[in-house]
Structures are given as structure tokens and as C-alpha cells.
Amino acid sequence: MYNVYILKSLKNSRHYIGHTENLEKRLIEHNKGDVRSTKNGKPWKVIYTETYESKADAYKRELEIKSYKGGIKFKKLLGLWKDR
């Protein structure tokens, strides 16, 4: 099983979207500074996950969510958008 995940930086409130087979291990890597793209935002916390049976499906969904980043769809996914 593969997880698509969204992290939020507790330092600067930025978001990171990724996929992994082992979410617990991957979060540790992010928070140790082992991931170049998240090194400056640590500490991170997981704020959203989805589970997929295949790596291909997880990667496809990761790219879809990345296309939402910062927009209304992204905010709706995280429950941050209220329809007016």
C-alpha cells in the first residue's frame, strides 16, 4: 500500500505533497533534514493522507493534488475552504 500525503511546516506554514510506501519512516526523514526540498521547513506534521494499492496510482494522485496547490481545490481538500 502507498500513501499520498500532505505535510505542513510548523516553522513557516508551507505545504509539501508526496507519496511513499512507509509514511512513518518518510516523516522522520523529512524532520531529520534528509529531504532537500523540506530541509528548511522542519519540523513537519502530516495533515492529510490517502491510501492506494499501487505506486502508479499514488503518484498520479500526488501530481493531481500538486496541480491544486494554493488554489480553491487544495483548500477544499484540506477543509480550509468555506463556500460562500
PyRosetta script that sets phi, psi and omega in degrees:
from pyrosetta import init, pose_from_sequence

init()
pose = pose_from_sequence("MYNVYILKSLKNSRHYIGHTENLEKRLIEHNKGDVRSTKNGKPWKVIYTETYESKADAYKRELEIKSYKGGIKFKKLLGLWKDR")
pose.set_psi(1, 144.1)
pose.set_omega(1, -179.1)
pose.set_phi(2, -122.0)
pose.set_psi(2, 143.8)
pose.set_omega(2, 179.0)
pose.set_phi(3, -111.3)
pose.set_psi(3, 134.8)
pose.set_omega(3, 165.5)
pose.set_phi(4, -96.1)
pose.set_psi(4, 134.1)
pose.set_omega(4, -175.0)
pose.set_phi(5, -137.9)
pose.set_psi(5, 154.6)
pose.set_omega(5, 172.5)
pose.set_phi(6, -122.4)
pose.set_psi(6, 128.3)
pose.set_omega(6, 176.4)
pose.set_phi(7, -106.4)
pose.set_psi(7, 152.8)
pose.set_omega(7, 172.9)
pose.set_phi(8, -124.3)
pose.set_psi(8, 132.2)
pose.set_omega(8, 178.2)
pose.set_phi(9, -75.5)
pose.set_psi(9, 129.3)
pose.set_omega(9, 175.7)
pose.set_phi(10, -80.0)
pose.set_psi(10, -11.5)
pose.set_omega(10, 179.8)
pose.set_phi(11, -86.1)
pose.set_psi(11, -46.7)
pose.set_omega(11, -173.4)
pose.set_phi(12, -131.5)
pose.set_psi(12, 9.2)
pose.set_omega(12, 176.2)
pose.set_phi(13, 64.6)
pose.set_psi(13, 14.9)
pose.set_omega(13, 176.3)
pose.set_phi(14, -76.1)
pose.set_psi(14, 164.0)
pose.set_omega(14, 179.0)
pose.set_phi(15, -115.7)
pose.set_psi(15, 150.8)
pose.set_omega(15, 175.1)
pose.set_phi(16, -133.6)
pose.set_psi(16, 135.7)
pose.set_omega(16, -179.2)
pose.set_phi(17, -118.4)
pose.set_psi(17, 132.2)
pose.set_omega(17, 179.7)
pose.set_phi(18, -154.4)
pose.set_psi(18, -177.4)
pose.set_omega(18, 174.0)
pose.set_phi(19, -140.0)
pose.set_psi(19, 151.9)
pose.set_omega(19, -176.7)
pose.set_phi(20, -160.8)
pose.set_psi(20, 161.5)
pose.set_omega(20, 174.3)
pose.set_phi(21, -90.8)
pose.set_psi(21, -19.8)
pose.set_omega(21, -177.8)
pose.set_phi(22, -135.9)
pose.set_psi(22, 92.4)
pose.set_omega(22, -174.1)
pose.set_phi(23, -64.6)
pose.set_psi(23, -41.0)
pose.set_omega(23, -178.8)
pose.set_phi(24, -60.8)
pose.set_psi(24, -46.3)
pose.set_omega(24, 178.9)
pose.set_phi(25, -64.6)
pose.set_psi(25, -41.3)
pose.set_omega(25, -178.3)
pose.set_phi(26, -65.4)
pose.set_psi(26, -39.3)
pose.set_omega(26, 177.8)
pose.set_phi(27, -62.7)
pose.set_psi(27, -40.2)
pose.set_omega(27, 177.3)
pose.set_phi(28, -60.8)
pose.set_psi(28, -43.5)
pose.set_omega(28, 178.4)
pose.set_phi(29, -60.9)
pose.set_psi(29, -42.7)
pose.set_omega(29, 177.5)
pose.set_phi(30, -61.5)
pose.set_psi(30, -44.1)
pose.set_omega(30, -175.1)
pose.set_phi(31, -78.0)
pose.set_psi(31, -18.0)
pose.set_omega(31, 174.5)
pose.set_phi(32, -83.3)
pose.set_psi(32, -12.8)
pose.set_omega(32, -178.0)
pose.set_phi(33, 89.6)
pose.set_psi(33, 15.2)
pose.set_omega(33, -179.1)
pose.set_phi(34, -77.7)
pose.set_psi(34, -12.4)
pose.set_omega(34, -179.2)
pose.set_phi(35, -107.1)
pose.set_psi(35, 115.8)
pose.set_omega(35, -173.1)
pose.set_phi(36, -55.5)
pose.set_psi(36, -42.1)
pose.set_omega(36, -174.5)
pose.set_phi(37, -74.6)
pose.set_psi(37, -12.7)
pose.set_omega(37, -179.8)
pose.set_phi(38, -117.8)
pose.set_psi(38, 2.8)
pose.set_omega(38, -175.4)
pose.set_phi(39, -55.1)
pose.set_psi(39, -42.2)
pose.set_omega(39, -175.5)
pose.set_phi(40, -81.8)
pose.set_psi(40, -4.3)
pose.set_omega(40, -177.9)
pose.set_phi(41, -105.9)
pose.set_psi(41, -0.1)
pose.set_omega(41, -174.1)
pose.set_phi(42, -66.4)
pose.set_psi(42, 146.2)
pose.set_omega(42, 6.7)
pose.set_phi(43, -82.5)
pose.set_psi(43, 155.0)
pose.set_omega(43, 179.4)
pose.set_phi(44, -116.1)
pose.set_psi(44, 152.5)
pose.set_omega(44, 172.3)
pose.set_phi(45, -133.1)
pose.set_psi(45, 148.5)
pose.set_omega(45, 177.9)
pose.set_phi(46, -78.3)
pose.set_psi(46, 126.9)
pose.set_omega(46, 179.3)
pose.set_phi(47, -117.5)
pose.set_psi(47, -8.0)
pose.set_omega(47, -178.7)
pose.set_phi(48, -161.9)
pose.set_psi(48, 139.5)
pose.set_omega(48, 174.8)
pose.set_phi(49, -143.5)
pose.set_psi(49, 153.0)
pose.set_omega(49, 170.4)
pose.set_phi(50, -137.4)
pose.set_psi(50, 148.2)
pose.set_omega(50, -177.6)
pose.set_phi(51, -114.6)
pose.set_psi(51, 138.2)
pose.set_omega(51, -180.0)
pose.set_phi(52, -133.5)
pose.set_psi(52, 151.3)
pose.set_omega(52, -179.2)
pose.set_phi(53, -77.1)
pose.set_psi(53, -30.3)
pose.set_omega(53, -177.3)
pose.set_phi(54, -119.4)
pose.set_psi(54, 152.0)
pose.set_omega(54, 177.2)
pose.set_phi(55, -63.3)
pose.set_psi(55, -38.2)
pose.set_omega(55, -179.7)
pose.set_phi(56, -61.8)
pose.set_psi(56, -42.7)
pose.set_omega(56, 179.0)
pose.set_phi(57, -66.7)
pose.set_psi(57, -40.1)
pose.set_omega(57, 179.0)
pose.set_phi(58, -64.4)
pose.set_psi(58, -42.4)
pose.set_omega(58, -179.6)
pose.set_phi(59, -65.8)
pose.set_psi(59, -40.5)
pose.set_omega(59, 178.3)
pose.set_phi(60, -60.3)
pose.set_psi(60, -44.1)
pose.set_omega(60, 179.5)
pose.set_phi(61, -68.0)
pose.set_psi(61, -38.0)
pose.set_omega(61, 176.6)
pose.set_phi(62, -56.7)
pose.set_psi(62, -47.3)
pose.set_omega(62, 179.8)
pose.set_phi(63, -63.7)
pose.set_psi(63, -37.3)
pose.set_omega(63, 178.1)
pose.set_phi(64, -63.2)
pose.set_psi(64, -46.4)
pose.set_omega(64, 179.8)
pose.set_phi(65, -64.5)
pose.set_psi(65, -39.4)
pose.set_omega(65, 178.2)
pose.set_phi(66, -60.6)
pose.set_psi(66, -32.1)
pose.set_omega(66, 178.5)
pose.set_phi(67, -69.4)
pose.set_psi(67, -20.1)
pose.set_omega(67, 177.9)
pose.set_phi(68, -84.0)
pose.set_psi(68, -22.2)
pose.set_omega(68, -165.0)
pose.set_phi(69, -45.1)
pose.set_psi(69, 125.2)
pose.set_omega(69, 178.2)
pose.set_phi(70, 85.2)
pose.set_psi(70, -12.5)
pose.set_omega(70, -177.3)
pose.set_phi(71, -97.1)
pose.set_psi(71, -174.0)
pose.set_omega(71, -178.3)
pose.set_phi(72, -62.8)
pose.set_psi(72, -42.9)
pose.set_omega(72, -179.8)
pose.set_phi(73, -59.9)
pose.set_psi(73, -39.6)
pose.set_omega(73, 178.6)
pose.set_phi(74, -64.2)
pose.set_psi(74, -45.2)
pose.set_omega(74, 179.5)
pose.set_phi(75, -65.3)
pose.set_psi(75, -38.3)
pose.set_omega(75, 177.4)
pose.set_phi(76, -65.4)
pose.set_psi(76, -40.5)
pose.set_omega(76, 179.4)
pose.set_phi(77, -58.6)
pose.set_psi(77, -40.3)
pose.set_omega(77, -179.0)
pose.set_phi(78, -87.2)
pose.set_psi(78, -0.5)
pose.set_omega(78, -179.5)
pose.set_phi(79, 75.3)
pose.set_psi(79, 23.9)
pose.set_omega(79, -177.6)
pose.set_phi(80, -99.5)
pose.set_psi(80, -3.1)
pose.set_omega(80, -175.6)
pose.set_phi(81, -110.6)
pose.set_psi(81, 130.7)
pose.set_omega(81, 176.2)
pose.set_phi(82, -114.6)
pose.set_psi(82, 124.5)
pose.set_omega(82, 177.9)
pose.set_phi(83, -63.7)
pose.set_psi(83, 143.5)
pose.set_omega(83, -176.9)
pose.set_phi(84, -99.1)
pose.dump_pdb("model.pdb")
